[in-house]
Amino acid sequence: MAFNLITDAWIPVKRKSGKRETIRPFEITDNMDDPIITLDFPRPDFNGSVIQFLIGLMQTTSAPEEEDDWWDWFENPPKPATLQKDFAKVEHAFNLDGDGPRFMQDISILNENEAKIDSINELLIETPGSSTIKKNTDHFIKRNNTSGLCIQCCAASIFNLQTNSPEGGRGHYTSIRGGGPLTTIILGDTLWKTMGLNILSVVTFKSGYGDVKKTDDKYLFPWLNTANFIMAKKDRPISSSDTASEHLFWGMPRRIWIDFANGTSGNCQVCGSDSDSLITNYNGRPNGIQYDDSWMHPLSPYKRDNEGPPMPDHARGAVKYRRWLGLIQPDDHDLKKREEPARVVTTFFNHRSNGANRFRLWAYGYDMNKDKARCWHEGVMPLIHVHKDVRDIYEKIVAGLILAADEVGRNLSSAIKNAWFKRPKDAKGDFGFVNNSFWQETEAPFYETLSDLKSALEADEDNTPIRLKWHKILCAQSIKIFDTIVLSSPIEDSDPKRISLARRNLEKFNHKSKIKELLDLPLPEKKTKAKNKKPVEA
């Protein structure tokens, strides 16, 4: 009998009491006296992907019809039996193994004699590819470090790959959002609330995605009719108008077929569980589904410029408050390159943010260099509810706080280079650690500043002292980090005079007009030279 992702238990979770168990998808609302708090996979990328699986499943089968219905649905979660009935509508599309169509796998591979046998560890995105192994450059993630996966981890890895698919060579396409997209999830205090906060009403969802007239399974789940997507569309990439609205949760850029017939016994190399049927191999072929740039995913922020279509954002270093602009509020200080939050975030603030201080934003994704995963980044930021009457001015001031921090951070990096090197412009190496240290040290004060700013604006009080205090914090932290890094690091050709000058210039640049303008602080009066005056004749 086939293992089914709707009817079989495969999702590890942790409850409020600390109890751990493995559930079926429709059991997310079971025993709300001890509610499920979070997913509990041993890998953070699996947690990040499977929460999208659950959100996609709910959006596809049982989302509230209208936005006005959302609050009641959110506060009174459906019973497991109700969810089980809803999810049963698509149960036939979620068989992971068996003789018929399989979840996110291409059955047509069985008819091809050239199918390549790959090790199952290559489903894991960070595993080095054949080119990397051939060149012996797999320095950090070693080859063949995963000899077998249990069926639960195999399911998570399949969805993780198809959802985040990086470049993989000719015919091995990226996901609907490109390779390793940045995902933003609004977090509640239970798994149900986390899911609910990221579900759009049916009316809202279908107004922005896909073709609402295409409702058949063949437009929704590509593995049920791969020829409809792969063979018939070789002449051009698939557009969002070619599919059902919810297809964007179920994209299948990679052609794979898992070998369940030749398992082995042992411990899963991801979760460590003992199994008599570890999966060790799969068949893979190029030329899966290629998606064009018309897709807009509700869980990702997007960048816009004046020339091309909106492009999904990707992880670029640590997720700190420096990413506030674009993830939580629009970043439009550069009209040529704008960034806007995910649609679930804008919907949240427009319709659902009453009491938002209870909720947080979880942002995560791979830092990809083509087909190489350099790092996994994730971070959590608070969502702050501000009264609608002052929200515009609040967001304007917050943008200034962050842009001012960015300027001071740049000044700090330049000052350290000037202190260390005679020719700082020729300095080699990665100085990102300087910026990371600065953003980390100022993160807690930033959130305190936001809280103070919210209170001042809603009370109609002068917020100038708050902006002045923030400027002082930025200046003080930059000097502190400069001293810590420069004075404690032995450099062969260190020059005390050069260090002293770099430190003095750092203080000077941090008080220049540009930073004060960003913070809307009073600018120093310009000194004017006194003109020679003719003596007054008697």
Secondary structure, DSSP 8 states (H G I E B T S, - for coil): ---BTTTS--EEEEETTS-EEEE-GGGGGS-TTS-EEEE--SSHHHHHHHHHHHHHHHHHH---SSGGGHHHHHHS---HHHHHHHHGGGGGG-BSSSSS--TT--GGGGG-TT-EEEEGGGGSTTS--HHHHHTT---SS-TT----B-HHHHHHHHHHHHHH----STT----TT-SSB-EEEEE-SSHHHHHHHT---HHHHHTTSS-TT--SHHHH-GGGSHHHHTTTTTTS-B-GGGS-GGGGGS---SEEEEE-TT-EEEE-TTT--EEEEEB-EEEEES----B-TT---TTS-EEEESSS--EE-B--S--SGGGHHHHTB-B-SSTTEEEE--HHHHHIIIII-TTGGG-EEEEEEEEEETTEEEEEEEEEEE-----TTTHHHHHHHHHHHHHHHHHHHHHHHHHHHHHH-SSGGG--S--HHHHHHHHHHTHHHHHHHHHHHHHHHHTT---HHHHHHHHHHHHHHHHHHHHHHHHTS--TT--HHHHHHHHHHHHHHTTSHHHHHHTT------------------
